[in-house]
Amino acid sequence: MNEQIQAAINKQVGLELYSAYAYLAMSAHFAEQDLEGFSHWMRLQAQEELAHAMRFYDYVLERGGQVRLPAVDAPPTDLGTPLEVFEAALAQEKHVTAEIHAIYDLAREKKDYATEVHLQWFVTEQVEEENAAGLAIEQLKRAGNETSAVLMLDHHFGQRAGEVGAPQP
């Protein structure tokens, strides 16, 4: 495995772990406010990000590379309103997308076709991730300061499929 690509993917593992950590902080923030549906949604999102990190981790090993785990920063603790939290989530997803695209560009430059193919799944996944966060933002903007509307959205987000604590594919 090309050393630059290996380093970029190892960095991405750290970014995915940070994303999981940030979503977990968001989940706790919502749970502390008794917004269990938003908390559930964010906790499932944290599990997805952990699965993404492991997918990159496994790929490095499958290619005979060396996994070098970077330090993971603590996520913010002052998160704000549900709208502000989802705006932060979208910003994080856009950052992740940009980093995945940068690795893709590097793989293309180095003619590492296997890595290009591997990254295609992530490129598609990031479209879904950004769309989900963007939709939540639009719904929360429409709800505004109407407590009943925010609670209705909280209930809706609690219906997200998946078990908290269950392994994700």
C-alpha positions in Angstrom: 0.0 0.0 0.0 1.3 3.4 -0.9 2.6 5.2 2.2 0.7 8.5 1.5 -2.6 6.6 1.0 -2.0 4.6 4.1 -1.3 7.8 6.1 -4.4 9.4 4.7 -6.6 6.4 5.5 -5.2 6.2 9.0 -6.0 9.9 9.4 -9.5 9.1 8.2 -9.9 6.4 10.8 -9.3 9.1 13.4 -11.8 11.4 11.7 -14.5 8.7 11.7 -13.7 8.0 15.4 -14.0 11.7 16.2 -17.3 11.8 14.3 -18.6 8.8 16.4 -17.4 10.6 19.5 -19.1 13.9 18.5 -22.4 12.1 17.7 -22.2 10.3 21.1 -21.8 13.7 22.8 -24.8 15.0 20.8 -26.8 11.9 21.9 -25.9 12.6 25.6 -26.8 16.3 25.1 -30.3 15.3 23.9 -30.8 12.6 26.5 -30.0 15.2 29.2 -32.8 17.4 27.8 -35.2 14.4 27.7 -35.2 14.5 23.9 -35.0 10.7 23.7 -35.8 10.5 19.9 -33.0 12.9 18.9 -30.7 11.1 21.4 -31.6 7.7 19.8 -30.9 9.1 16.3 -27.5 10.5 17.3 -26.5 7.3 19.1 -27.3 5.2 16.0 -25.3 7.7 14.0 -22.3 7.3 16.4 -22.5 3.5 15.8 -22.5 4.1 12.0 -19.4 6.3 12.3 -17.6 3.7 14.3 -18.5 1.1 11.7 -17.0 3.5 9.0 -13.8 3.7 11.0 -13.6 0.0 11.2 -14.2 -0.4 7.5 -11.2 1.9 6.8 -9.2 0.1 9.6 -9.9 -3.3 8.0 -9.1 -2.1 4.6 -5.6 -1.0 5.6 -5.0 -4.4 7.1 -6.4 -6.2 4.1 -3.9 -4.3 1.9 -1.0 -5.3 4.1 -0.6 -1.9 5.6 -0.1 -0.7 9.1 -2.8 0.9 11.1 -1.6 3.9 13.1 -4.4 5.3 15.2 -4.2 9.1 15.7 -5.3 10.8 18.9 -9.0 11.7 19.0 -10.0 15.2 20.3 -12.8 15.6 22.7 -16.0 16.9 21.1 -17.6 20.2 22.1 -19.8 20.1 25.2 -21.8 23.3 24.7 -24.1 22.1 21.9 -27.1 24.4 21.9 -30.5 23.9 20.4 -31.6 20.9 18.3 -31.2 23.0 15.2 -27.7 24.1 16.2 -26.7 20.5 17.0 -27.9 19.2 13.6 -26.1 22.1 11.9 -22.9 21.0 13.6 -23.6 17.5 12.5 -24.0 18.6 8.9 -20.8 20.6 9.1 -18.9 17.6 10.4 -20.3 15.4 7.6 -19.2 18.0 5.0 -15.7 17.9 6.5 -15.7 14.1 6.3 -16.9 14.2 2.7 -14.1 16.6 1.8 -11.5 14.3 3.4 -12.8 11.2 1.6 -12.7 13.1 -1.7 -9.1 14.1 -1.0 -8.2 10.4 -0.4 -10.0 9.5 -3.6 -8.0 12.2 -5.5 -4.8 10.8 -4.0 -5.7 7.2 -5.0 -6.4 8.4 -8.5 -3.1 10.2 -8.6 -1.2 7.1 -7.4 -3.2 4.8 -9.7 -4.4 2.8 -6.7 -7.5 1.4 -8.3 -8.4 -0.8 -5.4 -8.6 2.2 -3.0 -10.7 4.1 -5.6 -13.2 1.2 -5.6 -13.1 0.9 -1.8 -13.8 4.7 -1.5 -16.7 4.7 -3.8 -18.9 3.2 -1.1 -17.9 6.1 1.2 -18.6 8.7 -1.5 -22.1 7.3 -1.9 -22.6 7.0 1.9 -21.6 10.6 2.4 -24.4 11.8 0.1 -26.8 10.0 2.3 -25.2 11.3 5.5 -25.4 14.9 4.3 -28.9 14.5 3.1 -30.1 13.1 6.4 -28.6 16.0 8.4 -29.8 18.5 5.9 -33.4 17.2 6.0 -33.3 17.3 9.8 -32.2 21.0 9.7 -35.0 21.9 7.3 -37.6 20.2 9.5 -36.2 21.9 12.6 -36.2 25.3 10.9 -39.9 24.8 10.0 -40.6 23.8 13.6 -39.0 27.0 14.9 -39.6 27.6 18.5 -42.9 25.6 18.6 -42.3 23.1 21.4 -45.0 20.8 20.2 -43.4 20.7 16.7 -40.0 20.0 18.1 -41.4 17.2 20.3 -43.2 15.7 17.3 -39.8 15.7 15.4 -38.2 14.2 18.5 -40.7 11.4 18.4 -40.2 10.9 14.7 -36.4 10.7 15.0 -36.9 8.1 17.7 -38.4 5.8 15.1 -35.1 5.5 13.2 -34.5 1.8 12.6 -31.6 0.1 14.4 -30.9 -1.0 17.9 -28.9 1.1 20.2 -26.0 -1.0 21.3 -26.4 -3.4 18.3 -23.5 -3.9 16.0 -23.9 -2.1 12.6 -22.9 -3.6 9.3 
